[in-house]
Amino acid sequence: MKLLITLILSLCACVASAQTGGPLTIRITQGVEGALPIAVVPFEYAGPPLPQDIAQVISTDLTRSGRFRTMDREDLPARPADVAQVNFKDWRTVGMDNLVIGRITATADGGYLVEFRLLDVFTGKQLAGFQIPSHVSNLRLTAHHISDIIFKTLLNIDGAFSTRIAYVTVDRKDAKNSTYRLMIADADGYDSKTILESPQPLMSPAWSPDGNRLAYVSFEDRNSAIYVQDVRSGQREKVVSGIGINSSPAFAPDGSRLAVTRSLEGNPDIYVVDIASKQQRRLTSHEAIDTEAAWAPDGSAIVFTSDRGGGPQIYQVSPNGGDAKRVTFNLGNYNSRASYSPDGRHLVMVNGGSGFRIVTLDLKTGVSRTLTGSSLDESPSFAPNGSMIIYATMGARGTELAAVSIDGTVKQRLALQQGQVREPAWGPFRK
């Protein structure tokens, strides 16, 4: 019964009052001690002002990762654009380990060529350098790609600055009228776009593996139904509908199927639905509540939440069916909303006790780690590089988003300038 109440509450969660407003604002609340010092010099450009300051975007990306300490512009000892202009001794004197320089050149076709170099201040060697064609409409994305290259080069971790997130906002006009918006934005909160607007609740966004589609739950027909929508064209189709609960869509790794929750025969169970044919197969059949399915990255297993043991716990089952096995032990009486890390090594979930917090479980060693300390944290989602987890939490003005590194050393808050935001889903790497 407790899990059923939780499921019903989650289906209605988006009814909470909120005001939409502007991009998400990100602030670092905790960074890595001894973060790497790096200077990003403004890129040389001879022409009319550009809509994006590429060097500033790169600097902000690296700073908000919590793993770099970037130098303030007013403290830069020089502003070189190529290696011949760099006096490495000056940069060593001010304590920089690495230096980023570059220039932007207008091209005959109306675009731009963005050139950058990442330099090791101590050896004087170039660690990375590329020329990237760009356009006025995607200069910011180009900057994110450069940040990804720098992050990978210096930390040997794929950067996720050029990825996107999906989330839900609600604009409550009065006690009876609200506008619900399914949004996507760059991982830094900019370039937000409304994917769908509805007077009825929208929830549970889930990205397709290629990042081109979103699955979500809509109540526009006065009952929950699951849609799949192309994020570029806006074209969408209803994939799962009917009486009862239709919720919690999760794409299979091949993008052709969804794992969903349905209550066709009373209690909610896990089903696998072929998106093209709409054919579905019941995966679990139990008198308990089974919900919140998530696929293993290699498609070999599905985890889900069930109260078949007396309280919400995480179970695992083959996509071909069979007996479900409990995964969570020694983690208390409440564990829900689990999903896999991109490498399949960890699960992230909501753990309940004195509050609801985000916990990871190492599936190989069985070691768990509590990453958050708020009283109400929910909806965790891994970044595609596995280094960060985004989730919803209670902030000073209501529900907002937060992110934490998998080791707990880096913490961020992502909030709308006004109101509340929830149900985050971190998208895959852009193809």
Sine and cosine of phi, psi and omega as CSV:
sin_phi,cos_phi,sin_psi,cos_psi,sin_omega,cos_omega
0.00,0.00,-0.64,0.77,0.00,-1.00
-0.88,0.48,-0.67,0.74,0.00,-1.00
-0.93,0.37,-0.59,0.81,0.04,-1.00
-0.89,0.46,-0.67,0.75,0.05,-1.00
-0.89,0.46,-0.68,0.73,0.03,-1.00
-0.87,0.49,-0.67,0.74,0.00,-1.00
-0.89,0.45,-0.69,0.72,0.01,-1.00
-0.90,0.44,-0.67,0.75,0.03,-1.00
-0.89,0.45,-0.63,0.78,0.00,-1.00
-0.93,0.38,-0.56,0.83,0.03,-1.00
-0.92,0.38,-0.43,0.90,-0.03,-1.00
-0.96,-0.29,0.12,0.99,-0.14,-0.99
-0.86,0.51,-0.55,0.83,-0.10,-0.99
-0.95,0.31,-0.08,1.00,0.00,-1.00
-0.95,0.30,-0.24,0.97,-0.01,-1.00
-0.82,0.57,0.61,-0.80,-0.03,-1.00
-0.93,0.36,0.67,-0.74,0.07,-1.00
-0.35,-0.94,0.32,-0.95,0.10,-0.99
-0.86,-0.51,0.77,-0.64,0.08,-1.00
-0.98,0.22,0.44,-0.90,0.02,-1.00
0.04,-1.00,0.96,-0.27,0.19,-0.98
0.93,0.36,-0.06,-1.00,0.00,-1.00
-0.96,0.28,0.29,-0.96,0.11,-0.99
-0.95,0.33,0.71,-0.71,0.05,-1.00
-0.98,-0.18,0.81,-0.58,-0.06,-1.00
-0.96,-0.28,0.75,-0.67,0.11,-0.99
-0.76,-0.65,0.61,-0.79,0.03,-1.00
-0.99,0.13,0.82,-0.57,0.07,-1.00
-0.97,-0.24,-0.27,0.96,0.07,-1.00
-0.33,-0.94,0.76,-0.65,0.02,-1.00
-0.85,-0.53,0.08,-1.00,0.00,-1.00
-0.95,0.30,0.76,-0.65,0.09,-1.00
-0.92,0.39,0.74,-0.67,-0.05,-1.00
0.97,0.23,0.55,0.83,0.02,-1.00
-0.85,0.53,0.50,-0.86,-0.10,-1.00
-0.94,0.33,0.81,-0.59,0.05,-1.00
-0.97,0.23,0.74,-0.68,-0.03,-1.00
-0.53,-0.85,0.59,-0.81,0.05,-1.00
-0.91,-0.41,0.73,-0.69,0.06,-1.00
-0.90,-0.43,0.94,-0.34,-0.06,-1.00
-0.99,0.13,0.66,-0.75,0.08,-1.00
-0.80,0.60,0.73,-0.69,-0.06,-1.00
-0.95,0.32,0.67,-0.74,0.03,-1.00
-0.93,0.36,0.73,-0.68,0.03,-1.00
-0.41,-0.91,0.79,-0.62,0.03,-1.00
-0.94,-0.35,0.99,-0.12,-0.03,-1.00
0.12,-0.99,-0.04,-1.00,0.02,-1.00
-0.86,0.50,0.43,-0.90,-0.01,-1.00
-0.81,0.58,0.66,-0.75,0.02,-1.00
-1.00,-0.03,0.44,-0.90,0.00,-1.00
-0.95,0.31,-0.26,0.96,-0.01,-1.00
-0.76,-0.65,0.70,-0.71,0.13,-0.99
-1.00,-0.03,0.99,-0.10,-0.14,-0.99
-0.86,0.51,-0.70,0.72,-0.01,-1.00
-0.88,0.47,-0.61,0.79,0.01,-1.00
-0.93,0.37,-0.62,0.78,0.05,-1.00
-0.88,0.47,-0.70,0.72,0.02,-1.00
-0.88,0.48,-0.73,0.68,0.00,-1.00
-0.87,0.50,-0.68,0.73,0.02,-1.00
-0.91,0.41,-0.67,0.75,0.06,-1.00
-0.82,0.58,-0.79,0.61,-0.08,-1.00
-0.90,0.43,-0.62,0.78,0.01,-1.00
-0.91,0.42,-0.73,0.69,-0.08,-1.00
-0.96,0.30,-0.21,0.98,0.12,-0.99
-0.93,0.37,-0.33,0.95,-0.02,-1.00
0.98,0.19,-0.06,1.00,-0.08,-1.00
-0.96,-0.27,-0.05,1.00,0.00,-1.00
-0.76,-0.65,0.55,-0.84,0.12,-0.99
-0.92,-0.39,0.97,-0.25,-0.06,-1.00
-1.00,0.01,0.48,-0.88,-0.04,-1.00
-1.00,0.08,0.70,-0.72,0.07,-1.00
-0.90,0.44,0.59,-0.81,-0.05,-1.00
-0.87,0.50,-0.61,0.79,-0.04,-1.00
-0.93,0.36,-0.22,0.98,0.00,-1.00
-0.99,-0.15,-0.05,1.00,-0.03,-1.00
-0.90,0.44,0.78,-0.62,0.01,-1.00
-0.96,0.29,-0.32,0.95,0.01,-1.00
-0.32,-0.95,0.18,-0.98,0.00,-1.00
-0.75,-0.66,0.92,0.40,-0.02,-1.00
-0.95,0.31,0.42,-0.91,0.06,-1.00
-0.91,-0.42,-0.30,0.95,0.08,-1.00
-0.63,-0.78,0.18,-0.98,-0.15,-0.99
-0.88,0.47,-0.60,0.80,-0.04,-1.00
-0.88,0.48,-0.38,0.93,-0.03,-1.00
-1.00,-0.01,-0.07,1.00,-0.10,-0.99
-1.00,0.03,0.82,-0.57,0.18,-0.98
-0.99,-0.15,0.99,-0.11,-0.12,-0.99
-0.88,0.48,-0.48,0.88,0.01,-1.00
-0.88,0.47,-0.64,0.77,0.02,-1.00
-0.87,0.49,-0.65,0.76,-0.04,-1.00
-0.96,0.27,-0.54,0.84,0.10,-1.00
-0.92,0.39,-0.59,0.81,-0.02,-1.00
-0.89,0.46,-0.59,0.80,-0.01,-1.00
-1.00,0.00,0.15,0.99,0.16,-0.99
0.99,0.13,0.38,0.93,0.03,-1.00
-1.00,0.00,0.67,-0.74,0.09,-1.00
-1.00,0.03,-0.60,0.80,-0.08,-1.00
-0.67,-0.74,0.38,-0.93,-0.08,-1.00
-0.67,-0.74,0.69,-0.72,0.06,-1.00
-0.90,-0.44,0.83,-0.56,0.05,-1.00
-0.79,-0.62,0.29,-0.96,0.01,-1.00
-0.03,-1.00,0.07,-1.00,0.07,-1.00
-0.54,-0.84,0.39,-0.92,0.01,-1.00
-0.85,-0.52,0.75,-0.66,-0.02,-1.00
-0.82,-0.57,0.75,-0.66,0.07,-1.00
-0.95,0.32,0.62,-0.78,-0.01,-1.00
-0.94,-0.33,0.29,-0.96,-0.09,-1.00
-0.89,0.45,-0.44,0.90,-0.04,-1.00
-1.00,0.06,0.16,0.99,0.02,-1.00
1.00,-0.02,0.01,1.00,0.01,-1.00
-0.99,-0.16,-0.38,-0.93,-0.03,-1.00
-0.64,-0.77,0.45,-0.89,0.16,-0.99
-0.91,-0.41,0.90,-0.44,-0.03,-1.00
-0.98,-0.21,0.87,-0.49,-0.02,-1.00
-0.91,-0.41,0.71,-0.70,0.06,-1.00
-0.63,-0.78,0.36,-0.93,0.07,-1.00
-0.67,-0.74,0.69,-0.72,0.12,-0.99
-0.96,-0.27,0.86,-0.52,-0.12,-0.99
-0.89,-0.45,0.62,-0.78,0.14,-0.99
-1.00,0.06,0.89,-0.45,-0.09,-1.00
-0.92,0.40,-0.56,0.83,-0.09,-1.00
-0.98,0.19,-0.58,0.81,-0.01,-1.00
-0.99,-0.14,-0.30,0.95,-0.05,-1.00
0.97,0.26,0.18,0.98,-0.05,-1.00
-1.00,-0.07,0.47,-0.88,0.11,-0.99
-0.99,0.12,0.81,-0.59,0.01,-1.00
-1.00,-0.04,-0.50,0.87,0.01,-1.00
-0.35,-0.94,0.47,-0.88,0.04,-1.00
-0.19,-0.98,0.75,-0.66,-0.05,-1.00
-0.57,-0.82,0.39,-0.92,0.22,-0.98
-0.93,-0.36,0.85,-0.53,-0.11,-0.99
-0.87,-0.49,0.89,-0.45,0.10,-1.00
-0.90,0.43,0.62,-0.78,-0.02,-1.00
-0.55,-0.84,0.01,-1.00,-0.01,-1.00
-0.59,-0.80,0.33,-0.94,-0.03,-1.00
-0.83,0.56,-0.51,0.86,-0.05,-1.00
-0.98,0.19,-0.29,0.96,-0.04,-1.00
-0.76,-0.65,0.48,0.88,0.06,-1.00
-0.89,0.46,-0.61,0.79,0.01,-1.00
-0.91,0.41,-0.65,0.76,0.04,-1.00
-0.90,0.44,-0.62,0.78,0.06,-1.00
-0.86,0.51,-0.67,0.74,0.04,-1.00
-0.88,0.48,-0.66,0.75,0.03,-1.00
-0.89,0.45,-0.63,0.77,0.03,-1.00
-0.89,0.45,-0.64,0.77,0.05,-1.00
-0.90,0.44,-0.67,0.75,0.06,-1.00
-0.86,0.50,-0.65,0.76,0.04,-1.00
-0.87,0.49,-0.67,0.74,-0.01,-1.00
-0.91,0.42,-0.69,0.72,0.01,-1.00
-0.89,0.45,-0.70,0.71,0.00,-1.00
-0.86,0.50,-0.72,0.70,0.00,-1.00
-0.91,0.41,-0.68,0.74,-0.05,-1.00
-0.90,0.43,-0.67,0.74,-0.11,-0.99
-1.00,0.01,-0.47,0.89,-0.07,-1.00
-0.91,-0.41,-0.15,0.99,-0.06,-1.00
0.86,0.52,0.57,0.82,0.07,-1.00
-0.79,-0.62,0.75,-0.66,0.05,-1.00
-0.85,0.53,0.76,-0.66,0.06,-1.00
-0.97,0.24,0.46,-0.89,0.00,-1.00
-0.83,-0.56,0.40,0.92,-0.04,-1.00
-0.94,0.34,-0.47,0.89,-0.04,-1.00
-1.00,-0.03,0.17,0.99,0.03,-1.00
-1.00,0.06,0.03,-1.00,-0.01,-1.00
-0.79,-0.61,0.31,-0.95,0.11,-0.99
-0.82,-0.57,0.46,-0.89,0.13,-0.99
-0.90,-0.44,0.51,-0.86,-0.01,-1.00
-0.32,-0.95,0.15,-0.99,-0.03,-1.00
-0.87,-0.50,0.70,-0.72,0.16,-0.99
-0.83,-0.55,0.32,-0.95,0.00,-1.00
-0.72,-0.70,0.75,-0.66,0.06,-1.00
-0.94,-0.33,0.98,-0.21,-0.04,-1.00
-1.00,0.03,0.93,-0.38,-0.05,-1.00
-0.99,0.11,-0.65,0.76,0.10,-1.00
-0.37,-0.93,-0.16,-0.99,-0.11,-0.99
-0.89,0.46,-0.40,0.92,-0.09,-1.00
-0.91,-0.42,-0.17,0.99,-0.11,-0.99
-0.79,-0.61,0.82,-0.57,0.04,-1.00
-0.68,-0.73,0.43,-0.90,0.11,-0.99
-0.88,-0.47,0.83,-0.56,-0.03,-1.00
-0.97,-0.24,0.68,-0.73,-0.02,-1.00
-0.77,-0.64,0.77,-0.64,0.18,-0.98
-1.00,-0.08,0.86,-0.52,-0.14,-0.99
-0.88,-0.47,0.46,-0.89,0.26,-0.97
-0.78,-0.63,0.46,-0.89,0.02,-1.00
-0.46,-0.89,0.31,-0.95,0.16,-0.99
-0.88,0.48,0.33,-0.95,-0.06,-1.00
-0.88,0.47,-0.33,0.94,0.04,-1.00
-1.00,-0.06,0.14,0.99,0.08,-1.00
1.00,-0.01,-0.14,0.99,-0.02,-1.00
-1.00,0.04,0.17,-0.99,0.05,-1.00
0.83,0.56,0.71,0.71,0.01,-1.00
-0.95,0.31,0.61,-0.79,-0.02,-1.00
-0.70,-0.71,0.60,-0.80,0.09,-1.00
-1.00,0.05,0.88,-0.48,0.02,-1.00
-1.00,0.09,-0.61,0.79,0.01,-1.00
-0.42,-0.91,0.63,-0.78,0.07,-1.00
-0.83,-0.56,0.70,-0.72,-0.08,-1.00
-0.49,-0.87,0.52,-0.85,0.11,-0.99
-0.98,0.20,-0.12,0.99,0.01,-1.00
-0.93,-0.38,0.39,-0.92,-0.09,-1.00
-0.83,0.55,0.62,-0.79,0.15,-0.99
-0.84,-0.54,0.61,-0.79,-0.04,-1.00
-0.31,-0.95,0.13,-0.99,0.13,-0.99
0.83,0.56,0.77,0.64,0.06,-1.00
-0.90,0.43,0.62,-0.79,0.02,-1.00
-0.63,-0.78,0.77,-0.64,-0.02,-1.00
-0.99,0.16,0.58,-0.82,0.20,-0.98
-0.96,0.27,0.39,-0.92,-0.03,-1.00
-0.85,0.52,-0.47,0.88,0.01,-1.00
-1.00,0.00,-0.05,1.00,0.03,-1.00
0.97,0.25,0.15,0.99,-0.05,-1.00
-1.00,-0.08,-0.27,0.96,-0.07,-1.00
-0.73,-0.68,0.42,-0.91,0.14,-0.99
-0.82,-0.57,0.71,-0.70,0.21,-0.98
-0.99,-0.17,0.57,-0.82,-0.01,-1.00
-0.35,-0.94,0.20,-0.98,0.04,-1.00
-0.97,-0.25,0.74,-0.68,0.06,-1.00
-0.79,-0.61,0.59,-0.81,0.05,-1.00
-0.96,-0.29,0.38,0.92,-0.12,-0.99
-0.91,0.42,-0.36,0.93,0.06,-1.00
-0.99,-0.14,0.37,0.93,0.01,-1.00
0.93,0.37,0.17,0.99,0.13,-0.99
-0.50,-0.86,0.47,-0.88,-0.06,-1.00
-0.91,0.42,0.67,-0.74,0.09,-1.00
-0.59,-0.81,0.46,-0.89,-0.03,-1.00
-0.96,-0.30,0.80,-0.60,0.01,-1.00
-0.91,-0.42,0.42,-0.91,0.19,-0.98
-0.84,-0.54,0.79,-0.61,-0.10,-0.99
-0.77,-0.64,0.68,-0.74,0.11,-0.99
-0.97,0.24,0.82,-0.58,-0.12,-0.99
-0.96,0.27,-0.31,0.95,0.00,-1.00
-1.00,-0.01,-0.79,0.61,-0.07,-1.00
-1.00,0.08,-0.38,0.93,-0.08,-1.00
0.99,0.11,-0.12,0.99,0.01,-1.00
-0.90,0.44,0.69,-0.73,-0.02,-1.00
-0.61,-0.79,0.30,-0.95,0.07,-1.00
-0.60,-0.80,0.52,-0.85,0.06,-1.00
-0.99,0.12,0.86,-0.51,-0.08,-1.00
-0.98,-0.19,-0.62,0.78,-0.03,-1.00
-0.71,-0.71,0.77,-0.64,0.04,-1.00
-0.42,-0.91,0.04,-1.00,-0.01,-1.00
0.80,-0.60,0.08,-1.00,-0.05,-1.00
-0.91,0.41,0.41,-0.91,0.04,-1.00
1.00,0.06,-0.29,-0.96,-0.05,-1.00
-1.00,0.08,0.76,-0.65,0.15,-0.99
-0.75,-0.66,0.96,-0.29,-0.19,-0.98
-0.47,-0.88,0.05,-1.00,0.18,-0.98
0.80,0.60,0.85,0.52,0.03,-1.00
-0.95,0.30,0.57,-0.82,0.06,-1.00
-0.57,-0.82,0.84,-0.55,-0.01,-1.00
-0.94,0.33,0.64,-0.77,0.19,-0.98
-0.94,0.34,0.39,-0.92,-0.02,-1.00
-0.85,0.53,-0.43,0.90,0.03,-1.00
-1.00,0.03,-0.05,1.00,0.07,-1.00
0.97,0.25,0.04,1.00,-0.09,-1.00
-1.00,-0.08,-0.26,0.97,-0.10,-0.99
-0.72,-0.69,0.35,-0.94,0.12,-0.99
-0.84,-0.54,0.65,-0.76,0.27,-0.96
-1.00,-0.07,0.77,-0.64,-0.09,-1.00
-0.67,-0.74,0.22,-0.97,0.13,-0.99
-0.96,-0.27,0.76,-0.64,0.05,-1.00
-0.69,-0.73,0.48,-0.87,0.04,-1.00
-0.86,-0.52,0.76,0.65,-0.05,-1.00
-0.88,0.47,-0.55,0.84,-0.08,-1.00
-0.87,-0.49,0.55,0.83,0.06,-1.00
0.93,-0.37,-1.00,-0.08,-0.01,-1.00
-0.96,0.29,0.56,-0.83,0.06,-1.00
-0.91,0.42,0.70,-0.72,0.07,-1.00
-0.74,-0.67,0.18,-0.98,0.02,-1.00
-1.00,-0.04,0.75,-0.67,0.06,-1.00
-0.83,-0.55,0.45,-0.89,0.16,-0.99
-0.92,-0.39,0.82,-0.58,-0.11,-0.99
-0.88,-0.47,0.79,-0.61,0.12,-0.99
-0.98,0.21,0.84,-0.54,-0.13,-0.99
-0.92,0.40,-0.66,0.76,-0.06,-1.00
-0.94,0.33,-0.75,0.66,-0.09,-1.00
-1.00,-0.01,-0.28,0.96,-0.08,-1.00
0.93,0.38,0.10,1.00,0.07,-1.00
-0.93,0.38,0.61,-0.79,-0.04,-1.00
-0.73,-0.68,0.47,-0.88,-0.01,-1.00
-0.75,-0.66,0.76,-0.65,-0.01,-1.00
-0.97,0.23,0.81,-0.58,-0.09,-1.00
-0.99,-0.12,-0.59,0.81,0.04,-1.00
-0.85,-0.53,0.47,-0.88,0.02,-1.00
-0.55,-0.83,1.00,-0.09,-0.12,-0.99
-0.53,-0.85,0.47,-0.88,-0.01,-1.00
-0.95,0.30,-0.19,0.98,0.05,-1.00
-0.99,0.12,0.00,-1.00,0.05,-1.00
-1.00,-0.05,0.86,-0.50,0.08,-1.00
-0.91,-0.42,0.80,-0.60,-0.09,-1.00
-0.38,-0.92,0.04,-1.00,0.12,-0.99
0.83,0.55,0.85,0.53,0.00,-1.00
-0.97,0.23,0.48,-0.88,0.09,-1.00
-0.51,-0.86,0.65,-0.76,-0.06,-1.00
-1.00,0.04,0.55,-0.83,0.23,-0.97
-0.93,0.37,0.53,-0.85,-0.05,-1.00
-0.84,0.54,-0.51,0.86,0.01,-1.00
-1.00,-0.05,0.08,1.00,0.04,-1.00
0.97,0.25,0.15,0.99,-0.10,-1.00
-0.99,0.13,-0.25,0.97,-0.07,-1.00
-0.43,-0.90,0.30,-0.95,0.10,-0.99
-0.76,-0.65,0.76,-0.65,0.14,-0.99
-0.98,-0.19,0.44,-0.90,0.01,-1.00
-0.41,-0.91,0.24,-0.97,0.04,-1.00
-0.99,-0.11,0.70,-0.72,0.04,-1.00
-0.53,-0.85,0.54,-0.84,0.08,-1.00
-0.97,-0.26,0.39,0.92,-0.03,-1.00
-0.89,0.45,-0.30,0.96,0.05,-1.00
-0.99,-0.13,0.12,0.99,0.02,-1.00
0.93,-0.36,-0.33,0.94,0.05,-1.00
-0.42,-0.91,0.27,-0.96,-0.05,-1.00
-0.89,0.46,0.84,-0.54,0.06,-1.00
-0.62,-0.78,0.21,-0.98,-0.03,-1.00
-0.99,-0.13,0.75,-0.67,0.01,-1.00
-0.83,-0.56,0.32,-0.95,0.00,-1.00
-0.77,-0.64,0.64,-0.77,0.00,-1.00
-0.60,-0.80,0.43,-0.90,0.08,-1.00
-0.95,0.30,0.57,-0.82,0.09,-1.00
-0.88,0.47,-0.26,0.97,0.06,-1.00
-1.00,-0.01,0.03,1.00,-0.01,-1.00
1.00,-0.09,-0.14,-0.99,-0.03,-1.00
0.93,-0.37,-0.16,-0.99,-0.04,-1.00
-0.96,0.30,0.65,-0.76,0.07,-1.00
-1.00,0.00,0.63,-0.78,0.00,-1.00
-0.89,-0.45,0.68,-0.74,0.01,-1.00
-0.95,0.32,0.65,-0.76,-0.04,-1.00
-0.96,-0.28,-0.61,0.80,-0.11,-0.99
-1.00,-0.07,0.88,-0.48,0.12,-0.99
-0.75,-0.67,0.47,-0.88,0.05,-1.00
0.85,0.52,0.49,0.87,0.05,-1.00
-0.84,-0.55,0.44,0.90,0.03,-1.00
1.00,0.08,-0.19,-0.98,-0.13,-0.99
-0.99,-0.11,-0.01,1.00,-0.05,-1.00
-0.62,-0.78,0.90,-0.44,0.11,-0.99
-0.61,-0.80,0.76,-0.65,-0.08,-1.00
-0.48,-0.88,0.13,-0.99,0.13,-0.99
0.81,0.59,0.78,0.63,-0.02,-1.00
-1.00,0.10,0.50,-0.86,0.16,-0.99
-0.49,-0.87,0.35,-0.94,-0.08,-1.00
-1.00,0.06,0.50,-0.87,0.22,-0.97
-0.95,0.32,0.38,-0.93,-0.04,-1.00
-0.84,0.54,-0.48,0.88,0.03,-1.00
-1.00,-0.01,0.00,1.00,0.03,-1.00
0.97,0.23,0.05,1.00,-0.08,-1.00
-0.98,0.18,-0.57,0.82,-0.09,-1.00
-0.86,-0.51,0.38,-0.92,0.28,-0.96
-0.92,-0.38,0.60,-0.80,0.20,-0.98
-0.92,-0.39,0.59,-0.81,-0.08,-1.00
-0.41,-0.91,0.15,-0.99,0.13,-0.99
-1.00,-0.09,0.82,-0.57,0.00,-1.00
-0.92,-0.38,0.80,-0.60,-0.03,-1.00
-0.97,-0.25,0.60,-0.80,0.06,-1.00
-0.27,-0.96,-0.94,-0.33,0.11,-0.99
-0.96,0.30,-0.33,0.95,0.09,-1.00
-0.41,-0.91,-0.23,-0.97,0.04,-1.00
-0.89,-0.45,0.90,-0.45,-0.13,-0.99
-0.78,-0.63,0.31,-0.95,-0.01,-1.00
-1.00,-0.02,0.79,-0.61,-0.07,-1.00
-0.77,-0.64,0.60,-0.80,0.15,-0.99
-0.94,-0.34,0.48,-0.87,0.03,-1.00
-0.78,-0.62,0.85,-0.53,0.08,-1.00
-0.98,0.19,0.92,-0.38,-0.09,-1.00
-0.94,0.33,-0.31,0.95,0.00,-1.00
-1.00,0.08,-0.69,0.73,-0.07,-1.00
-0.98,-0.18,-0.32,0.95,-0.07,-1.00
0.99,0.17,0.10,0.99,-0.01,-1.00
-0.99,0.14,0.73,-0.68,0.03,-1.00
-0.94,-0.33,0.39,-0.92,0.01,-1.00
-0.64,-0.77,0.81,-0.59,0.08,-1.00
-1.00,0.07,0.84,-0.54,-0.13,-0.99
-0.98,-0.19,-0.37,0.93,-0.08,-1.00
-0.80,-0.59,0.31,-0.95,-0.05,-1.00
-0.77,-0.63,0.21,0.98,0.03,-1.00
-0.98,0.19,0.16,-0.99,-0.05,-1.00
-1.00,0.03,-0.31,0.95,-0.04,-1.00
-0.58,-0.82,1.00,0.05,0.06,-1.00
-0.92,-0.40,0.63,-0.77,-0.10,-0.99
-0.45,-0.89,0.15,-0.99,0.13,-0.99
0.82,0.58,0.81,0.58,0.01,-1.00
-0.95,0.30,0.54,-0.84,-0.01,-1.00
-0.52,-0.86,0.80,-0.60,-0.01,-1.00
-0.95,0.30,0.60,-0.80,0.26,-0.96
-0.92,0.38,0.44,-0.90,-0.07,-1.00
-0.92,0.40,-0.28,0.96,0.08,-1.00
-1.00,-0.03,-0.03,1.00,0.07,-1.00
0.97,0.23,0.06,1.00,-0.10,-0.99
-1.00,0.00,-0.39,0.92,-0.05,-1.00
-0.75,-0.66,0.37,-0.93,0.06,-1.00
-0.76,-0.65,0.80,-0.60,0.08,-1.00
-0.99,-0.14,0.55,-0.84,-0.02,-1.00
-0.38,-0.92,0.19,-0.98,0.05,-1.00
-0.99,-0.16,0.59,-0.81,-0.03,-1.00
-0.50,-0.87,0.18,-0.98,0.06,-1.00
-1.00,0.03,0.79,-0.62,0.04,-1.00
-0.92,-0.39,-0.17,-0.98,-0.05,-1.00
-0.90,0.43,-0.49,0.87,-0.04,-1.00
-0.93,-0.36,0.22,0.98,-0.03,-1.00
0.85,-0.53,-0.41,-0.91,-0.06,-1.00
-0.95,0.31,0.75,-0.67,0.09,-1.00
-0.62,-0.78,0.06,-1.00,0.01,-1.00
-0.99,-0.16,0.44,-0.90,0.07,-1.00
-0.60,-0.80,0.29,-0.96,0.05,-1.00
-0.65,-0.76,0.56,-0.83,0.00,-1.00
-0.62,-0.78,0.59,-0.80,0.05,-1.00
-0.96,0.29,0.37,-0.93,-0.09,-1.00
-0.91,0.41,-0.36,0.93,0.08,-1.00
-0.99,-0.13,0.01,1.00,0.06,-1.00
0.99,0.17,0.08,1.00,-0.09,-1.00
-1.00,0.10,-0.39,0.92,-0.03,-1.00
-0.88,-0.48,0.77,-0.64,-0.01,-1.00
-0.71,-0.71,0.64,-0.77,-0.01,-1.00
-0.72,-0.69,0.38,-0.93,0.18,-0.98
-0.84,-0.54,0.70,-0.71,0.01,-1.00
-0.83,-0.55,0.92,-0.38,-0.08,-1.00
-0.75,-0.67,0.54,-0.84,0.19,-0.98
-0.93,0.37,0.47,-0.88,0.04,-1.00
-0.88,0.47,-0.50,0.87,0.10,-0.99
-0.69,-0.72,0.63,-0.77,0.18,-0.98
1.00,0.07,-0.43,-0.90,-0.20,-0.98
-0.78,-0.62,0.38,-0.92,0.00,-1.00
-0.51,-0.86,0.58,-0.81,-0.08,-1.00
-0.42,-0.91,-0.08,-1.00,0.06,-1.00
0.84,0.54,0.79,0.62,-0.04,-1.00
-0.96,0.26,0.52,-0.85,0.12,-0.99
-0.63,-0.78,0.85,-0.53,-0.02,-1.00
-1.00,0.07,0.79,-0.61,-0.07,-1.00
-0.98,0.20,0.18,-0.98,0.01,-1.00
-0.97,0.23,0.09,-1.00,0.14,-0.99
-0.87,0.49,0.59,-0.81,0.05,-1.00
-0.97,0.25,0.69,-0.72,-0.01,-1.00
-0.97,0.23,0.00,0.00,0.00,0.00
